[in-house]
Amino acid sequence: MQSVLSNRHVVEGRTVAEMLVRIIEYAEIPFVFGIPGGFIAPLLKRLRSSSSVIFVIGRQETGCAFMADGFARMTGKPGVVFVTSGPGALNALTGVACAQMGHSSVMLISGQNPVAHAGLGALQEATSAGVDIVEVFRHATAMSELVGSPKTFRSRVLQAARLCAGLPRRAVHLSFPLDVLGAELDDLEMPRAPGSYALATPVPDPARVRAAFDALVAAKRPLILLGAGCRDALRDQPLRRAALARVVGKLGIPVVTSVQGKGLFPESDPRSFGVHGICGSKQADAYVAAERPDVLMVIGSSLGEWPTKSWDPTWVPAQTLIHVDLDPAVIGRTYPATNGIVGDAAHAIDGLIAHGDAAPPNPLRGTLLDRAKAATSPFSKPERRDLAGAPIAPQRLMRELNVAMPPRTSLFIDNGNCIAWAVHHLQIDPPTEILLSTAMASMGWANGAVVGAKLGAPDRTCICLTGDGSFLMNGVEISTAARYRVGAIWIVLYDNSLGMVNHGEHVTGNQAYPLDDPHYDLGNPDVVGFARALGAEACWIERPGELGPALASAIARADTACVPQVIAARIDPRELPPILDRFEAINKGSR
Ligand SMILES: Cc1ncc(C[n+]2csc(CCOP(=O)(O)OP(=O)(O)O)c2C)c(N)n1
């Protein structure tokens, strides 16, 4: 029965649990990730009878939250996770916190003991008599609340949906006592798509954008930095991307991205100087060192540790820093902004494009930029990209990966040396994209995220690039992928070590420990055997030249047979990852 309010709908089923699943159905969210447990029994029962929502049962709740994060990033819809109280919720904590810090829409729904048992020592007690799950998540999400009565159900769910689906995206948590899940609702009216209740994003003040544009044009050495906050503005927006490239080309303004924004602006574009920051491009470093930008416009980056090279003060102009962000709290946080603009990236970029199209070209500056780029390689040790022999040099492997990835690849980078290899050595052009979770930087993140991503975007090639330690931590979600026939692909950098830690200690310990020191070695795990046992098709590659054919056949099998694919590459642990500035920053911080 249709309500008198056109955007509201009367739903079938009377209980809170039935309503909750119904809302997910109406929002056209096809998957809920999670692991069952007694305190969410009414939700599980309702999920069994859903005709449009599949319950993707993961192997560990952290992985479920990672999967939801990957799904959300691919689809723009919230990734929903159902877990039980106590260990179920606690296991999800790291994954949910990664989503919160990575601006990804993840909604965690946990169950807990019935209200009548609160404080009486229930199994997996979720109040302060046990582990207070709502409080735990309050410190790691944008909202964590107990829905203690059917009467507050509607307002809490709408509030959570608003926060989760609006920009900037966030993680939220709602916890339901078992008896509340089973309780009947008086009011069955709910919005058809709760996400549509997300607040409109603030539009940047046009006068300030104009002033920013004028400053860039008047500058002697301008620079634009695009962060991950530009993803919605530039992903799947070829016209806006092309227009931006046209304008910065015409005006001779170089563009860098943050680590998280890598590839949002095509890195092969003549005006791109790659990533500025830890593991970034040597062309970006050379440009800011030689030219010392006098006007810097930052769009959609919170200017945290990565893009600022651990808050290096030297590259940021004192006179003119224009900083555009949705979150006023980050504007001017690291460096004083002379023109702080609260608003979304799309409008800011569109403003620059409109003014730029009307402005005269500056071919002279373009020539200077061409020269600056030609003078420096983007790579710290370019010759190592050609290394032959086994084990494979990671630099060489990245070079080969760049060629082997088909267009429209979504490459999820885990946390370990693979960040450094990928961020420094890959050149990413849309529609291929690179996704990272470098704020929380949890090992294992990409291993789960790639599964949710491929579920959300089956037409894309979804690859997880991971170290072997991270693979052992969360690669178990291969079993989930096999169970639900998800053709996600893993490339495992196999060095039999927690390499990043060993390399960091090598560099900061005056080389007291060799690069292949066995202290952090993993005991030669057979990761190919592990992957096969979980249901993947898997192979080793040992030498340069083997990745291309292996990846081509993995992609074909992933998409035709829908079987997860794992390629384990034996890499040389003696190659130093290009992340030495971060090792040095840690070293300084510990003194
Ligand atoms: C959950 C978690 N635990 C510990 C760390 C600290 N840490 C960062 S990288 C790393 C080693 C990763 O090893 P591996 O996945 O094998 O990648 P490699 O660096 O060898 O390429 C560790 C322990 C972390 N980031 N996340």
PDBQT file of the ligand as one rigid body, heavy atoms in Angstrom, charges set to zero:
ROOT
HETATM    1  C1  LIG A 601      46.896  -5.378  11.475  1.00  0.00    +0.000 C 
HETATM    2  C2  LIG A 601      48.283  -4.819  11.380  1.00  0.00    +0.000 A 
HETATM    3  N1  LIG A 601      49.265  -5.327  12.158  1.00  0.00    +0.000 NA
HETATM    4  C3  LIG A 601      50.537  -4.855  12.057  1.00  0.00    +0.000 A 
HETATM    5  C4  LIG A 601      50.830  -3.841  11.194  1.00  0.00    +0.000 A 
HETATM    6  C5  LIG A 601      52.266  -3.290  11.097  1.00  0.00    +0.000 C 
HETATM    7  N2  LIG A 601      52.833  -3.723   9.789  1.00  0.00    +0.000 N 
HETATM    8  C6  LIG A 601      52.821  -2.890   8.724  1.00  0.00    +0.000 A 
HETATM    9  S1  LIG A 601      53.444  -3.612   7.355  1.00  0.00    +0.000 SA
HETATM   10  C7  LIG A 601      53.777  -5.032   8.174  1.00  0.00    +0.000 A 
HETATM   11  C8  LIG A 601      54.404  -6.201   7.445  1.00  0.00    +0.000 C 
HETATM   12  C9  LIG A 601      53.557  -6.683   6.314  1.00  0.00    +0.000 C 
HETATM   13  O1  LIG A 601      54.090  -7.874   5.817  1.00  0.00    +0.000 OA
HETATM   14  P1  LIG A 601      53.611  -8.465   4.453  1.00  0.00    +0.000 P 
HETATM   15  O2  LIG A 601      52.135  -8.434   4.349  1.00  0.00    +0.000 OA
HETATM   16  O3  LIG A 601      54.256  -9.785   4.244  1.00  0.00    +0.000 OA
HETATM   17  O4  LIG A 601      54.127  -7.405   3.385  1.00  0.00    +0.000 OA
HETATM   18  P2  LIG A 601      55.644  -7.011   3.012  1.00  0.00    +0.000 P 
HETATM   19  O5  LIG A 601      55.938  -5.755   3.736  1.00  0.00    +0.000 OA
HETATM   20  O6  LIG A 601      56.534  -8.153   3.360  1.00  0.00    +0.000 OA
HETATM   21  O7  LIG A 601      55.600  -6.786   1.534  1.00  0.00    +0.000 OA
HETATM   22  C10 LIG A 601      53.407  -4.942   9.512  1.00  0.00    +0.000 A 
HETATM   23  C11 LIG A 601      53.585  -6.030  10.494  1.00  0.00    +0.000 C 
HETATM   24  C12 LIG A 601      49.762  -3.316  10.440  1.00  0.00    +0.000 A 
HETATM   25  N3  LIG A 601      49.924  -2.304   9.601  1.00  0.00    +0.000 N 
HETATM   26  N4  LIG A 601      48.529  -3.855  10.527  1.00  0.00    +0.000 NA
ENDROOT
TORSDOF 0
